[in-house]
Amino acid sequence: MESKKNKFAEAAKRGFTLVELLVVVAILGILGAIGMQGVTGHIETTRKTAAKTGVDTIKGAITNYMIDKKKSTPPNDLKVLIDSSGDDEPFLDGGEGALVDPWDTDYKLEVKGKKFVVISAGPDAQFGTEDDIRSDTIAKTKK
């Protein structure tokens, strides 16, 4: 009985073997990879929601600009929405950052006569692709 206690005491003093440590590191790596897949999906969903909100906010700011300035057409440049020159407050808070989507691409304004569309290029940062987030399609998808 005495010899078994000595063997356990010696093993406890030695600590973990290299194989045991490698197994633990591998398990942690696998769990981390699984966790990151879930987080990545949520981040992309959050960015798309933020872009939709940005598009809606800019569209509202343009409408307010047109009403306040008594204009029948939207501005040619979105930067007039953040201009606070004179005594007027800007129509869009947040400065230059309010004109940039979650993927660091500037929002785009398409004007066709009196109608306008605010567009985010979406995750691929390319305008004219199917992942664009547009003010004219957001209203159709809301329920």
Summary of the structure (lengths in Angstrom):
residues: 143
radius of gyration: 27.9
end to end distance: 74.5
largest distance: 97.3
contacts: 340
relative contact order: 0.11
helix: 56%
strand: 10%
